[in-house]
Amino acid sequence: MAGNLKNDLTLGDFKNVVGMGTRPNRYLVDMNIPGTNYTMTVEVSALSLPGAQLGTIYVPFRGRTLKLPGDRRFSPWSFTVYDTKDGLWNVLHDWSNNINNYRTNETHYTADDGVYNSNWTISHYDINGDRLLKQVRLYNCWLSNVSPFELAYGAMDTMSQFTCTVEYEWFELI
């Protein structure tokens, strides 16, 4: 009789499944900023692949509840970027201002031009950066938040970073 599989697992079994693992710092992004020639690729210092949630429809039936899958929801997606010598913080604020002007509360875009958003791609690579492991495309991204830009006299040995949040219609694994 075979033993309990959970107790028979060895470090070698684990290594055979996991190998050298993946590294969370082996990624590239392709984020075109509409209305500019600016594409963020290496400025993104931290991100997560987006999640998705299926809603639940609850249907009462004779004292019990039937749970059915509902509509999919895509949460806003946030990432952290380094500020650049070209002033990425300003570039992103210009985009936000074009979507909804800070002073006039009007948009620079028309409903038909569709240039206020763009598709973005996130690519995750293997440990050596040679082989693509995962790729996600976010469709119709638009900037909903640019965080405050923190300045401090005591900040030493660090680069300036700030967080952005985008809305998007959907994503797919490609």
N, C-alpha and C positions, 0 to 999 in steps of 0.2 A: 504494500500500500504506500502510495506516495505521501510524503510529508506535507505539512501545511505550506503552501507556496509562499505566503508572507514571511515565514520563518526561514525558508530556504534561499531567499534572495541574498546575493553577495554583492560586494562592491564592484566586482567585475560585471555582474548583470546590469547594475546601474550604469556603469561606464559604457557598456555595449549599446544601451538605449540612448543615453544622453551624448555620448562622444565627448568632444571638447566643448559642447554647449554652443549657445549663441551669445553674442555680446550686444548689449543695448546701445553701444556707441558706434556701431557700424551701420550708418544710415546716410542717405542723401534725400534731399527734398527738392522739388521743382515747384516753386510758388511764384507764378507770374503776378505782378501787381498791375492791374488794369490801368490803361491810360499812360503807362510809363514803359521804359525799356528795362526796368529793374526786375530781376528774377532772383529770389532768395534761394540759395543752395546750401552754403556752408555757414550762414549767419545763425541758423537755428541751433541753439545750444542744448535744448531739451524739449522732448515731445513724447507723446504716447500715441500709439495707433488708436484711432477712434473706436469707441464702443457703440453698440446699437442695442436697443431695448424693444422687445415685443410686448405690447400691452396685453392685458388679460381681460377677457369678457366673462363676467360672472353671470351665470344663468341659474336662478333658483328652480329647483324641481323637487317637490315632495319632501321638503326638509333637508335636502342636500344641495350642494352647489356644483354645477358643471362648469369647469373652467375651459374656455376655448381661447386659442391664440387670437389676439386683436391686431391692431395696426402697429406698424413699426415706427419708432421715434428715434430721431438722431439728435443727440445732445450737442450743444455748442462744443467746439473743439478749441483747446488752448495749447499754446506752445510758448517757449521762451527763446528770445533772440538776443544776440550781441548787437550793440549799436555799432555802426560802421563809420569809417572816416567820411563817407558820403552822407551820413546822417539818416540812417534808416528810420529812426523815430519820426523825423520830419516827413519822410516819404510816406510812411503809413498814415500819419495825420493828414497829409494832403489827400490821400485816397479817401479817408473817412470824411474829410471836409467836402469832397466832391459828391459823396453819397448823400450827405445831409450837412449843409453849410452851418458852421458854428454860429454865425451871426443871424442869417436870414431864415434858417430852417427850411431851405429849399434845396433841391437836388440839382446837380450839374448834368445829370443823365436824363434821357427820355425813356419812357416805358418800352420803346421799340429797339433802342440801340443795344441793350444788353451788355454793355461794356463795364458795368460796375462790378461784375463778378468774373471769376475764371476757375478753371479746373486745376487742382493741385495734385501732385503725386508724391507719395512717401515710399521710399525703397529701403528695405532692410537686407543687409548682406551677411554672408557667413563670416567666420572668425578672421579670415584673411582678406575680406572685402572682394573676393573673386566671384562668388556665386550669389545670385539673387535668391533670397529665401522667401520674402513676402513683398508684395507691392499693393498699395492701396491708392485708389484715385478718389478724391473728393470732388463732387460736381457742384458747380455754381457757388463757389466760396465768395463770401463778402465779409469784410472786417466789421465786427460789432463792438470791439473794445481794444483800445491801446492803453496799457496800464501806465500809471505814473512813472516818470523817469527819476529814479532816486539819485540824489547827489549828497555827499557827506565828506567833510574835511578829514574824518578819521578813516575813510575807506582806503586801504592800502592793498597792494598785491592782488588786485582784482580788475576785471573788465566790466564795463557798464552793460547791464542786461535789463530787459523789460519783457513783460508778458503780453501776448495778443490773444484775442479770442475771435474765432470766425464762426459764422453760421454757414451751413451748406445744405443742399437739398437731399443728397444721398451719397453713399460711397459704395464702391465695389472692389472686390479683390480681383486684381488683374494679373 
